Amino acid sequence: MWKKKLIKSSGMLFLYKKPQIVNIWMHNTFIPLDIIFIDKNKKVSSIKVGKPLSRKIISSDKKVIAVLELPQNCSKKISLNIGDKLDWIYLKFSKKKTYHCLSYDKD
């Protein structure tokens, strides 16, 4: 929220402790986004479009463990499709911050 631009393929990964239906909205988000829902097997379960400043709820079609938000059309540019597997690792650089790195495998 509140960002006016993202650099190239920068995005945000939201992780959930247990699989759940996730509902998000684009209120106070100024950038059009691809919303990628990721299931418990770390596979893309759906890809939806988030429209700037919309209050419309965007929901996962089934329970997920993560949501990846990327600039709109980024998923098309990298040929990301439903069923593709994504993965991430936790990188700790300090006691205060944890960073997540994402990797992508085509099945």
C-alpha positions in Angstrom: 0.0 0.0 0.0 0.9 3.6 -0.6 3.7 2.8 -3.1 3.7 4.8 -6.3 6.0 2.5 -8.3 7.9 -0.8 -8.1 11.3 -1.4 -9.7 11.1 -4.0 -12.5 10.0 -7.3 -11.0 10.0 -6.2 -7.4 7.1 -7.5 -5.4 5.9 -8.6 -2.0 5.4 -12.1 -0.7 2.8 -12.7 2.1 3.2 -16.0 4.0 0.5 -17.6 6.2 1.2 -20.2 8.9 -1.6 -22.5 7.8 -3.6 -22.9 4.5 -6.6 -20.5 4.4 -8.9 -18.6 2.0 -7.2 -15.2 1.6 -9.1 -12.0 0.9 -7.3 -8.9 -0.2 -8.1 -5.5 -1.7 -6.3 -2.7 -3.5 -7.5 0.2 -1.4 -4.6 2.6 -1.0 -2.6 0.7 -3.6 -1.6 2.9 -6.5 0.0 0.3 -8.7 -1.8 -2.3 -10.8 -0.7 -5.8 -9.6 -0.7 -9.4 -10.5 -2.0 -11.3 -7.4 -0.6 -14.8 -7.4 -2.1 -17.3 -4.9 0.1 -20.2 -3.9 -1.2 -23.5 -2.4 0.2 -25.7 0.3 2.3 -27.5 -2.3 3.9 -24.2 -3.3 2.1 -24.3 -6.7 0.3 -21.4 -8.3 -3.4 -22.0 -7.7 -4.6 -18.8 -9.4 -3.5 -15.5 -10.8 -5.7 -12.4 -10.5 -5.4 -8.7 -11.4 -5.6 -6.0 -8.7 -6.8 -2.7 -10.0 -5.4 0.5 -8.3 -7.5 1.9 -5.4 -10.3 -0.7 -5.8 -12.2 -1.8 -2.7 -13.4 -4.9 -4.5 -12.3 -8.0 -2.5 -9.9 -10.4 -4.4 -10.1 -13.9 -3.0 -8.2 -17.1 -3.4 -10.3 -19.8 -5.1 -9.0 -22.3 -2.5 -6.9 -22.4 0.7 -3.4 -21.0 0.2 -0.2 -20.6 2.2 1.1 -17.5 0.3 0.3 -14.6 -1.9 2.8 -13.0 -4.2 2.1 -9.5 -5.5 4.0 -8.4 -8.6 3.6 -5.5 -11.0 0.8 -6.1 -13.5 1.8 -8.3 -16.4 5.0 -9.5 -14.7 3.6 -13.0 -14.4 3.0 -13.0 -18.2 6.5 -11.7 -18.9 8.1 -14.6 -16.9 5.5 -17.1 -18.3 4.2 -17.9 -14.8 1.2 -20.2 -15.0 -1.3 -22.0 -12.8 0.4 -25.2 -11.6 4.0 -23.8 -11.7 5.9 -24.3 -8.5 7.4 -21.4 -6.5 9.7 -21.7 -3.6 11.4 -19.4 -1.1 13.9 -19.5 1.7 14.4 -17.3 4.7 17.6 -15.3 4.8 18.6 -13.7 8.1 20.9 -10.7 7.9 20.4 -9.3 11.3 18.5 -10.0 14.5 15.8 -7.5 13.5 15.1 -8.3 9.8 14.3 -11.5 7.9 14.3 -11.5 4.1 12.6 -13.9 1.8 14.1 -15.0 -1.6 11.8 -16.5 -4.2 12.7 -19.2 -6.8 10.6 -20.4 -9.6 10.5 -23.9 -11.3 8.5 -24.7 -14.4 7.1 -28.2 -14.1 
